[in-house]
Amino acid sequence: MSTGGGAAGGRRAWLVLAAAALLALAATAYVLRAAGRGGAATARPAAIRLDDRGRLLFRNAGSNGVLASVPLAHPGGSRVLSGLNCVRLYASAGTGVCLTVRRAAVPKIFAVILDRGLHEVRRVQLPGAPSRARVSPSGRMVSWTVFVSGDSYTSPDLSTRTGILDMRTGRVIESLEDFTLLKDGRPYRSPDVNYWGVTFAADDDHFYATVRTKGRTYLVEGDVTARTMRTLRENVECPSLSPDGTRLVFKKATGDPSRPWRLHVLELRTMGEIALAETRSVDDQAAWLDDHTVLYGRLDGGATNVWTVPADGTGAPRLLLRNAFSPAVVR
C-alpha cells in the first residue's frame, strides 16, 4: 500500500537509473529504461542448467542483464551466458524465477518461472518495478517484490507489492497484504502496511519477510497455510535464511544517511545479532554462499559487483564477481 506521493519518474540520468533499479531505487524510471534494453525473457541455447550443482547464477551486468553462470570453484573464469534478460533472478532445486520487462509502448513486467533447463513454465504479470525474488529450498514456492510507487526503501512514498506462487498447486497469492498480521500478538491493520523480501523455510510453508508501518520496519514470520504473519523484532529488512535454517542475514538501518544500512546476522534461537565486517552500505537481499559466508550485490561507483563476507562478523569483504548482481548458488 502507498503512503502517498508518486514514483520518481525520469529524473535521473541513464547510468544512475540502470544501477538504481538493481538496488531497488528509481523504480518507475527503471521500468521505462529496462523495457528499451532487452525485452522479455526469451531463452536461447546455453549450457546453463538450474540443477547443475556447484555453480553460481547471477545477472551479468556487462551484457544487458542476462542470466549467467560460473563455477563456484573458479568464479573469475569464463562466464556462460543465457539469453534470459533478468532484472532480478533466483533459483533453487531446479526452479528459477526471472523478473523481466517486456518491451512495448507501455512496458510490462513479469515473473517468468523457469524449469531446470531454463524453459519457461509459468508467467505472472506484476504491477510494478522488480525489486526482490526468492525460491524455496525445494523449488516449490516462488516469491517476488515489486515497487508500485516510491523510489527506494527509505522513501516516504514507499509502496511495494509482494506475491507468492505455489508451483505444486499453481495458486498465486497476489499480495501478502491479504494475510492477517499479528503485531505484538494482536491483529493489526493499517493503510500504510508494506511487505518485501520473502525468504522461505525448508517446509515450504513458513517464511520470513519485512513489514513496514508507521515509519518502522519489522521482521515477520509467516505461515502460508494459515495466511498469517507475526512480528518478531524491529529493524530487520530483506532477511535471507541460511542453508541450515538457523540464521538470517539482513540489512539493518543505521540512521546514517551516508551509509543507510549495514549487514547483520540474526541467530533465530537466541535472537542475538552480529554486525558483519562489511561496513559499507548494502541495499540488497543478501544470499548465502554456504553456512559460513554470505554474498550480496553492491553498487560500486558506476558498476554493480558481487561481494562475500564471513557470517560470524570476522574477516573482511572480498570481491567475488565484477559486473554482476542478484547472485544465487545452485546447491
ABEGO torsion letter per residue (X at the ends): XBAEEBBAEAABBAAAAAAAAAAGBGAAAAAAAAAAAAEBBBBBBBBBBAABBGBBBBBBAABGGBBBBBBAABAABBBBBBABBBABBBBBGGBBBBBBBBBBABBBBBBBBBBAAGBBABBBBBABBBABBBBBAAGABBBBBBBABEABAABAABBBBBBBBBAAAGBBBABAAABBBBBGGBBBBBAABBBBGBBBBAAGABBBBBBBBGGBBBBBBBBAAAGBBBBABBGBBGBBBBAAGABBBBBBBAGBAABABBBBBBBAAAGBBBBBABABBBBBBBBBABAABBBBBBBBEABBBBBBBBAAGBEBBBBABBGBBGBBBBX
